[in-house]
């Protein structure tokens, strides 16, 4: 018999209707692009993919600089220009002034740069914001009130240890720059998922890194969870039903519950043959902040990782991302906010 929480979660989830928007005008799609809203338009920019050969065929990952915009949910995407350089695996936050792009990487290095993308007289405008305390990519982050929070990541492509960092930027005092806060009481991590109930910052899963006896970097798939309150600091939450590394982030808050979709649980990390990988888990985990508990896992129709979630015109928008290792998708999905 389902618990009361699981029954409520199932009821909420079954009434959520996901619909496709027009696909991105790129046949491959992108992992970890920036996504947000500028002047009322939905924006997807940058990202990385394997446009020629897949990884198991010796293909090289390519970083991109394209910026695409969508005027309304029934429209087709337009090519709006380019970023200042190819970039992916950063964090994007929608501000009233435009889309704030934070950190990220290209094929050679990670970056501490932050910049605002806006439209001025229908032309792209890039404005610098304070740089991060150190280069950072594959982190999670979001805006809560007038604060932008960032957690985890790595500071170089060859990092053998994930960052144990928690930074914030006060949008009412941008010139003061990023402030270093006390991190969560757990290991450093990359590719975590964040969420908020409007007041607290939640941190879920991610992967810890370590060097093995062969000198190669191993990933540990984490299923721990934490919550940060500006007044009370960090608190550990009950463990998750499973890891969800690189799951769409920030996670959706729906009728008071936090929903985490798909992501990589690590069970198929060594799957062979790689071209036949069945994809990431098609399930959703639901956390209820009020009861401080997890519901039973529920089915989800998508397999997705390294995909940003953003809010636009009353919709939760899931932009591009990976369906399985090495395989991206140009699909854009939306769910009406409730």
C-alpha positions as CSV (number, residue, x, y, z in Angstrom):
1,X,0.0,0.0,0.0
2,X,1.3,3.4,-0.9
3,X,2.1,5.8,1.9
4,X,0.0,9.0,2.2
5,X,2.9,11.0,0.8
6,X,3.4,8.6,-2.1
7,X,-0.3,8.7,-2.9
8,X,-0.3,12.5,-2.9
9,X,2.8,12.6,-5.1
10,X,1.3,10.2,-7.6
11,X,-1.8,12.3,-7.7
12,X,0.2,15.4,-8.3
13,X,2.4,13.8,-10.9
14,X,-0.4,12.2,-12.9
15,X,-2.0,15.6,-13.4
16,X,1.2,17.1,-14.8
17,X,1.1,17.3,-18.5
18,X,4.3,17.6,-20.5
19,X,4.1,19.0,-24.0
20,X,6.8,19.4,-26.7
21,X,7.8,22.8,-27.9
22,X,9.5,23.2,-31.3
23,X,12.9,21.4,-31.2
24,X,16.1,23.3,-31.4
25,X,17.4,23.9,-35.0
26,X,20.3,21.5,-34.4
27,X,20.0,17.8,-35.2
28,X,22.1,16.7,-32.2
29,X,21.0,19.0,-29.4
30,X,23.3,20.0,-26.5
31,X,24.5,19.0,-23.1
32,X,24.4,21.7,-20.4
33,X,23.5,24.7,-22.5
34,X,22.6,28.0,-20.8
35,X,18.8,28.5,-20.7
36,X,16.7,31.4,-19.5
37,X,14.5,34.3,-20.5
38,X,15.5,37.6,-22.2
39,X,12.9,40.3,-23.0
40,X,10.2,37.7,-22.8
41,X,11.9,35.3,-25.2
42,X,13.0,31.8,-24.2
43,X,16.7,31.5,-24.8
44,X,19.0,28.5,-25.2
45,X,22.7,29.2,-25.7
46,X,26.0,27.3,-26.0
47,X,26.2,23.6,-24.9
48,X,28.3,20.7,-26.0
49,X,27.8,17.6,-28.2
50,X,29.5,15.0,-30.5
51,X,28.5,16.2,-34.0
52,X,30.7,13.9,-36.0
53,X,31.5,10.6,-34.3
54,X,30.2,9.3,-31.0
55,X,32.6,8.9,-28.0
56,X,32.9,5.1,-28.5
57,X,33.9,5.8,-32.1
58,X,36.7,8.1,-31.1
59,X,34.6,11.3,-31.7
60,X,35.6,14.6,-30.1
61,X,33.3,16.7,-27.9
62,X,32.6,20.1,-29.5
63,X,31.6,23.2,-27.5
64,X,29.2,25.6,-29.2
65,X,28.4,29.4,-29.2
66,X,24.9,29.5,-30.9
67,X,22.1,31.5,-29.2
68,X,18.6,30.5,-30.1
69,X,15.4,32.3,-29.1
70,X,11.7,31.3,-29.0
71,X,9.1,34.1,-29.1
72,X,6.1,32.1,-27.8
73,X,5.2,28.4,-27.2
74,X,3.8,27.8,-30.6
75,X,6.7,29.5,-32.5
76,X,9.8,28.1,-34.1
77,X,13.3,28.8,-32.8
78,X,15.3,31.7,-34.3
79,X,19.1,32.0,-34.5
80,X,19.7,35.2,-32.5
81,X,23.5,35.3,-32.7
82,X,26.5,33.9,-30.8
83,X,28.1,33.9,-27.4
84,X,31.4,35.7,-27.1
85,X,33.0,32.2,-27.3
86,X,31.9,28.5,-27.1
87,X,30.8,27.6,-23.6
88,X,28.9,24.9,-21.7
89,X,28.5,23.3,-18.3
90,X,27.9,26.6,-16.5
91,X,24.8,27.9,-14.7
92,X,22.3,30.4,-16.1
93,X,19.9,32.6,-14.1
94,X,17.1,34.7,-15.4
95,X,17.1,38.3,-14.2
96,X,14.8,41.2,-15.2
97,X,17.8,42.6,-17.1
98,X,18.5,39.4,-19.1
99,X,20.1,36.0,-18.7
100,X,23.1,35.8,-16.3
101,X,25.6,33.2,-17.5
102,X,28.0,31.9,-14.7
103,X,31.2,30.0,-15.2
104,X,31.3,27.0,-17.5
105,X,33.9,25.4,-19.7
106,X,35.2,25.0,-23.2
107,X,37.4,22.3,-24.7
108,X,40.5,23.6,-23.0
109,X,39.6,25.1,-19.6
110,X,37.0,26.1,-17.0
111,X,36.1,29.8,-16.4
112,X,35.3,32.1,-13.5
113,X,33.8,34.7,-15.9
114,X,30.2,35.8,-15.4
115,X,28.2,37.9,-17.9
116,X,24.7,39.2,-18.6
117,X,23.2,38.5,-22.0
118,X,20.5,41.1,-23.0
119,X,18.9,42.6,-26.0
120,X,19.3,46.3,-26.7
121,X,17.6,47.7,-29.8
122,X,17.1,44.1,-30.9
123,X,20.9,43.5,-30.8
124,X,22.7,41.2,-28.4
125,X,24.5,43.0,-25.6
126,X,27.0,41.3,-23.2
127,X,27.8,42.9,-19.9
128,X,30.4,41.6,-17.4
129,X,29.4,40.6,-13.9
130,X,31.8,39.9,-11.0
131,X,33.9,36.8,-11.6
132,X,33.6,33.7,-9.4
133,X,36.2,33.1,-6.7
134,X,37.8,30.4,-8.9
135,X,37.0,28.8,-12.3
136,X,34.0,26.5,-12.0
137,X,32.0,24.2,-14.3
138,X,29.5,21.4,-13.8
139,X,28.1,23.0,-10.7
140,X,24.4,23.7,-9.8
141,X,22.9,27.0,-8.9
142,X,19.8,29.2,-8.9
143,X,18.3,32.5,-7.8
144,X,16.3,32.8,-4.6
145,X,14.9,36.2,-3.9
146,X,17.7,38.7,-4.5
147,X,20.5,36.0,-4.0
148,X,22.2,33.7,-6.5
149,X,23.6,30.6,-5.0
150,X,26.2,28.2,-6.5
151,X,27.3,24.8,-5.2
152,X,30.0,22.3,-6.2
153,X,31.5,21.7,-9.6
154,X,35.1,21.3,-10.7
155,X,37.8,24.0,-11.4
156,X,39.6,22.2,-14.3
157,X,38.9,19.6,-17.0
158,X,41.4,17.2,-15.3
159,X,40.2,17.7,-11.7
160,X,40.6,14.7,-9.5
161,X,38.5,16.2,-6.8
162,X,35.2,17.9,-6.9
163,X,34.8,21.3,-5.3
164,X,33.3,21.7,-1.8
165,X,32.2,25.3,-2.4
166,X,29.1,27.3,-1.7
167,X,29.0,30.9,-3.1
168,X,26.4,33.6,-3.3
169,X,26.0,36.9,-5.1
170,X,23.7,39.6,-3.7
171,X,21.9,41.1,-6.7
172,X,21.2,44.2,-4.6
173,X,24.9,44.7,-4.2
174,X,26.5,43.2,-7.3
175,X,29.7,45.2,-7.0
176,X,30.5,43.4,-3.7
177,X,31.0,40.3,-5.8
178,X,30.6,36.7,-4.8
179,X,30.7,35.8,-1.1
180,X,32.2,32.5,0.1
181,X,29.8,30.7,2.5
182,X,30.1,27.7,4.7
183,X,29.6,24.6,2.5
184,X,27.3,21.6,3.2
185,X,28.3,19.0,5.8
186,X,29.2,16.3,3.2
187,X,31.8,15.6,0.4
188,X,32.6,17.9,-2.5
189,X,30.6,17.1,-5.6
190,X,29.9,18.0,-9.3
191,X,26.7,17.7,-11.4
192,X,24.4,18.1,-8.4
193,X,20.8,19.3,-8.5
194,X,19.5,22.3,-6.6
195,X,16.0,23.4,-5.8
196,X,14.2,25.9,-3.6
197,X,10.8,26.3,-1.8
198,X,11.2,30.1,-2.1
199,X,13.2,30.4,1.1
200,X,15.7,27.5,1.4
201,X,18.4,26.2,-1.0
202,X,18.3,22.4,-1.5
203,X,21.2,20.4,-2.7
204,X,20.7,16.8,-4.0
205,X,23.0,14.1,-5.2
206,X,26.0,14.7,-7.5
207,X,29.3,12.8,-8.0
208,X,32.4,12.9,-5.8
209,X,35.8,12.4,-7.6
210,X,38.9,10.5,-6.5
211,X,42.0,9.0,-8.0
212,X,42.1,5.2,-8.2
213,X,45.2,3.0,-8.0
214,X,45.7,3.3,-11.8
215,X,45.8,7.1,-11.6
216,X,42.5,7.5,-13.2
217,X,39.6,9.6,-11.9
218,X,36.7,7.6,-10.4
219,X,33.2,8.9,-9.8
220,X,31.2,8.1,-6.6
221,X,27.5,8.5,-7.2
222,X,25.9,10.2,-4.2
223,X,22.4,9.9,-2.8
224,X,22.7,12.4,0.0
225,X,20.7,15.6,0.3
226,X,21.0,18.9,2.2
227,X,19.1,22.1,2.8
228,X,20.5,25.6,3.5
229,X,18.6,28.4,5.3
230,X,20.3,31.8,5.4
231,X,19.5,32.1,9.2
232,X,20.1,28.5,10.3
233,X,22.8,27.2,7.9
234,X,22.9,23.6,6.6
235,X,20.9,20.6,7.6
236,X,21.2,17.1,6.4
237,X,18.0,15.5,4.8
238,X,17.0,11.9,4.6
239,X,18.9,10.0,1.9
240,X,17.4,9.9,-1.6
241,X,15.9,6.7,-3.1
242,X,18.8,6.7,-5.6
243,X,21.5,9.0,-7.0
244,X,20.4,11.4,-9.8
245,X,23.8,12.8,-11.0
246,X,23.4,15.6,-13.6
247,X,19.6,15.4,-13.4
248,X,17.7,18.5,-14.8
249,X,18.3,21.5,-12.5
250,X,17.0,23.5,-10.8
251,X,14.4,20.9,-9.8
252,X,10.8,21.7,-10.1
253,X,8.7,22.8,-7.1
254,X,5.2,21.5,-7.7
255,X,2.3,22.0,-5.2
256,X,4.9,22.2,-2.4
257,X,6.9,19.1,-3.4
258,X,10.3,19.0,-5.1
259,X,10.5,16.8,-8.2
260,X,13.7,15.4,-9.5
261,X,13.6,13.8,-12.9
262,X,15.8,11.1,-14.4
263,X,19.6,11.8,-14.0
264,X,22.3,9.1,-13.9
265,X,22.1,6.6,-11.0
266,X,25.5,5.1,-11.9
267,X,24.2,1.6,-12.3
268,X,25.0,1.4,-16.0
269,X,28.3,3.4,-16.0
270,X,30.2,0.4,-17.4
271,X,27.5,-0.8,-19.8
272,X,28.6,-2.5,-23.0
273,X,28.3,-2.1,-25.9
274,X,28.1,1.6,-25.2
275,X,26.1,2.3,-28.4
276,X,23.3,0.1,-26.9
277,X,23.0,1.9,-23.6
278,X,19.3,2.0,-22.7
279,X,19.4,5.5,-21.3
280,X,19.2,7.1,-17.9
281,X,16.4,6.1,-15.4
282,X,12.9,7.0,-16.5
283,X,11.6,7.9,-13.1
284,X,10.9,10.9,-10.8
285,X,11.7,11.3,-7.1
286,X,9.5,13.5,-5.0
287,X,10.6,15.2,-1.8
288,X,8.1,16.8,0.6
289,X,9.8,19.5,2.6
290,X,6.9,19.7,5.1
291,X,7.1,16.0,6.1
292,X,10.9,15.9,5.4
293,X,10.4,12.6,3.5
294,X,10.7,11.0,0.1
295,X,7.8,9.4,-1.8
296,X,8.1,6.2,-3.8
297,X,9.8,6.6,-7.2
298,X,7.3,7.3,-9.9
299,X,7.5,6.6,-13.7
300,X,8.7,9.4,-16.0
301,X,8.4,9.5,-19.8
302,X,11.9,10.9,-20.4
303,X,15.5,9.8,-20.0
304,X,17.4,13.0,-19.4
305,X,20.6,14.5,-17.9
306,X,22.7,17.7,-18.3
307,X,19.6,19.6,-19.2
308,X,18.7,23.0,-17.6
309,X,15.2,23.7,-16.3
310,X,13.9,27.2,-16.6
311,X,10.6,29.1,-16.1
312,X,8.9,30.9,-19.0
313,X,5.4,32.1,-19.6
314,X,3.9,30.0,-16.8
315,X,5.8,26.9,-18.1
316,X,8.6,24.8,-16.6
317,X,10.9,24.2,-19.7
318,X,13.3,21.3,-20.0
319,X,15.9,22.3,-22.6
320,X,17.8,19.7,-24.7
321,X,20.3,17.6,-22.7
322,X,21.4,14.0,-22.9
323,X,19.2,10.9,-23.2
324,X,22.1,8.5,-22.7
325,X,25.9,8.9,-22.5
326,X,27.2,10.6,-25.6
327,X,23.7,11.1,-27.1
328,X,22.0,14.5,-27.0
329,X,18.5,15.6,-28.1
330,X,17.2,18.8,-29.6
331,X,13.8,18.2,-27.9
332,X,12.3,20.9,-25.7
333,X,9.6,19.9,-23.3
334,X,7.3,22.1,-21.2
335,X,5.0,21.6,-18.2
336,X,2.4,24.1,-17.0
337,X,3.4,25.4,-13.6
338,X,1.0,24.5,-10.7
